[in-house]
Amino acid sequence: MTTAEQIYERIKKMPESALQDISRFIESLDWDESEATTRDLMLASEAVLAKDWLNPEEDKAWQHL
C-alpha cells in the first residue's frame, strides 16, 4: 500500500473537525513550497540583475532618490 493510500484509509475514519485541521495543514505545506520557489527564483536572478544594477550609470540615475 502506498503512503497516499495509507493516509486515505486513515482519513476516511476521522471526524470532520480533524479533516478541517488536516486541510489547513496541507494548505500550509503548499504555501511553504510556493514561498520557497519564489525565494529560489529571487536568489537565482540576483547575480544576473546585479550586473545591470551595480554600475556607475545606475548609481547616477538613482542618486536623487
C-alpha positions as MATLAB code, in Angstrom:
seq = 'MTTAEQIYERIKKMPESALQDISRFIESLDWDESEATTRDLMLASEAVLAKDWLNPEEDKAWQHL';
ca = [
       0.000    0.000    0.000;
       1.377    3.416   -0.939;
       1.756    6.243    1.538;
      -1.124    8.091   -0.120;
      -3.348    5.034    0.237;
      -2.410    4.648    3.901;
      -3.216    8.298    4.555;
      -6.515    7.987    2.701;
      -7.545    4.957    4.759;
      -6.808    6.789    7.997;
      -8.534    9.984    6.883;
     -11.737    8.128    5.969;
     -12.176    7.281    9.661;
     -11.587   10.781   11.064;
     -14.229   13.274   12.214;
     -14.937   16.406   10.182;
     -13.148   18.662   12.679;
      -9.928   16.691   12.232;
     -10.316   16.850    8.457;
     -10.530   20.638    8.626;
      -7.247   20.715   10.557;
      -5.642   18.365    8.047;
      -6.856   20.519    5.173;
      -5.321   23.635    6.733;
      -2.067   21.760    7.293;
      -1.933   20.655    3.650;
      -2.603   24.230    2.529;
       0.286   25.438    4.691;
       2.588   22.912    3.014;
       1.542   24.176   -0.416;
       2.151   27.772    0.707;
       5.617   26.942    2.033;
       6.549   25.345   -1.267;
       5.301   28.380   -3.184;
       7.323   30.709   -0.967;
      10.407   28.536   -1.396;
      10.034   28.652   -5.172;
       9.699   32.432   -5.099;
      12.747   32.754   -2.843;
      14.788   30.420   -5.052;
      13.903   32.405   -8.175;
      14.801   35.657   -6.444;
      18.184   34.323   -5.351;
      18.893   32.836   -8.770;
      18.216   36.129  -10.541;
      20.144   38.302   -8.078;
      23.573   37.832   -9.683;
      22.252   38.482  -13.188;
      20.387   41.618  -12.134;
      23.385   42.871  -10.157;
      25.348   43.139  -13.417;
      22.795   45.665  -14.690;
      22.126   47.482  -11.436;
      25.530   47.720   -9.812;
      27.240   50.131  -12.145;
      28.056   53.864  -12.154;
      25.304   54.730  -14.661;
      22.625   53.240  -12.418;
      24.073   54.948   -9.349;
      23.909   58.296  -11.132;
      20.377   57.681  -12.413;
      19.068   56.895   -8.922;
      21.147   59.251   -6.773;
      18.273   61.749   -6.379;
      16.104   59.203   -4.543;
];
